[in-house]
Amino acid sequence: MQLEIKIDAAFKEPKIIILTDKMTDELNTLVGKISEKSPRILSGFRNDTLEILEQSDIIRLYTAAGKVYAQAENGEYTLRLRLYELEQRLDKDKFVRISNSEIVNLKKVKNFDLSFAGTICVTLSDGTTTYVSRRYVKKIKQVLGI
């Protein structure tokens, strides 16, 4: 893919033109990222303090007892968004949903254990063990290329 940027004082706002012979998955992803309007910032509460969370620090996001939590390298946070809202804000290349109640950061996965029948055991970088629900096994295998 070629990239060309022209600086011209006549343009008051950026204009993007894509020249191609056919639409590809790569172009669809690029168009999706360019046209994103939803905020990518995540914030969480810890000890009555609101903190901005870096996506790269998040290990997993999960629900428990009707609340949504973010487990990060420096502690656990309570979030006010639902998991489906978080999915829209998270980088789709790094985060994947493994069950109705959990999203994990693929960059923080230590290993996947496929020896369990019908499910996959996931060990995260902090030692936490969780499982991919049967409903999401096919999706995880596609993401992993197996």
LINVENRA-V840781 format. One record per residue. N is the residue number from 1. RES is the residue in three letters. PHI is phi in whole degrees, 0 to 359 (* if undefined). NEAR is the number of other ideal C-beta (glycine too) atoms within 10 Angstrom. Layout:
BEGIN
[[N;RES;PHI;NEAR] [N;RES;PHI;NEAR]]
END
This chain:
BEGIN
[[1;MET;*;8] [2;GLN;261;4] [3;LEU;229;4] [4;GLU;227;6] [5;ILE;238;5] [6;LYS;242;6] [7;ILE;265;5] [8;ASP;217;6] [9;ALA;295;5] [10;ALA;289;4] [11;PHE;268;9] [12;LYS;269;6] [13;GLU;220;4] [14;PRO;298;7] [15;LYS;231;8] [16;ILE;247;8] [17;ILE;236;5] [18;ILE;249;10] [19;LEU;252;6] [20;THR;205;9] [21;ASP;270;5] [22;LYS;199;5] [23;MET;281;10] [24;THR;234;11] [25;ASP;300;7] [26;GLU;299;10] [27;LEU;292;13] [28;ASN;300;10] [29;THR;296;12] [30;LEU;299;14] [31;VAL;298;13] [32;GLY;299;10] [33;LYS;290;10] [34;ILE;293;10] [35;SER;271;8] [36;GLU;299;11] [37;LYS;242;4] [38;SER;287;8] [39;PRO;295;9] [40;ARG;260;10] [41;ILE;278;10] [42;LEU;242;21] [43;SER;228;14] [44;GLY;219;22] [45;PHE;260;13] [46;ARG;215;15] [47;ASN;54;7] [48;ASP;61;5] [49;THR;239;8] [50;LEU;271;10] [51;GLU;233;15] [52;ILE;280;8] [53;LEU;256;18] [54;GLU;277;12] [55;GLN;300;17] [56;SER;292;12] [57;ASP;271;15] [58;ILE;282;24] [59;ILE;268;19] [60;ARG;203;22] [61;LEU;236;27] [62;TYR;208;20] [63;THR;251;16] [64;ALA;203;9] [65;ALA;54;5] [66;GLY;78;5] [67;LYS;241;10] [68;VAL;252;20] [69;TYR;237;17] [70;ALA;244;25] [71;GLN;263;20] [72;ALA;245;24] [73;GLU;296;12] [74;ASN;254;10] [75;GLY;137;12] [76;GLU;248;12] [77;TYR;234;22] [78;THR;263;11] [79;LEU;248;19] [80;ARG;258;11] [81;LEU;262;16] [82;ARG;276;10] [83;LEU;300;18] [84;TYR;294;10] [85;GLU;288;13] [86;LEU;295;18] [87;GLU;304;15] [88;GLN;289;12] [89;ARG;271;15] [90;LEU;279;20] [91;ASP;293;13] [92;LYS;291;12] [93;ASP;276;10] [94;LYS;246;14] [95;PHE;246;20] [96;VAL;220;22] [97;ARG;279;21] [98;ILE;248;25] [99;SER;197;18] [100;ASN;296;11] [101;SER;242;14] [102;GLU;206;22] [103;ILE;234;21] [104;VAL;241;25] [105;ASN;272;22] [106;LEU;299;15] [107;LYS;287;14] [108;LYS;253;21] [109;VAL;273;18] [110;LYS;281;12] [111;ASN;197;9] [112;PHE;245;16] [113;ASP;256;12] [114;LEU;267;15] [115;SER;287;6] [116;PHE;284;10] [117;ALA;286;5] [118;GLY;83;8] [119;THR;213;17] [120;ILE;232;20] [121;CYS;268;14] [122;VAL;245;23] [123;THR;253;14] [124;LEU;266;17] [125;SER;299;13] [126;ASP;269;12] [127;GLY;95;7] [128;THR;295;15] [129;THR;247;10] [130;THR;218;18] [131;TYR;231;16] [132;VAL;277;25] [133;SER;289;17] [134;ARG;305;11] [135;ARG;298;11] [136;TYR;255;19] [137;VAL;300;16] [138;LYS;298;10] [139;LYS;297;13] [140;ILE;297;21] [141;LYS;297;14] [142;GLN;294;10] [143;VAL;298;14] [144;LEU;278;13] [145;GLY;75;5] [146;ILE;241;8]]
END
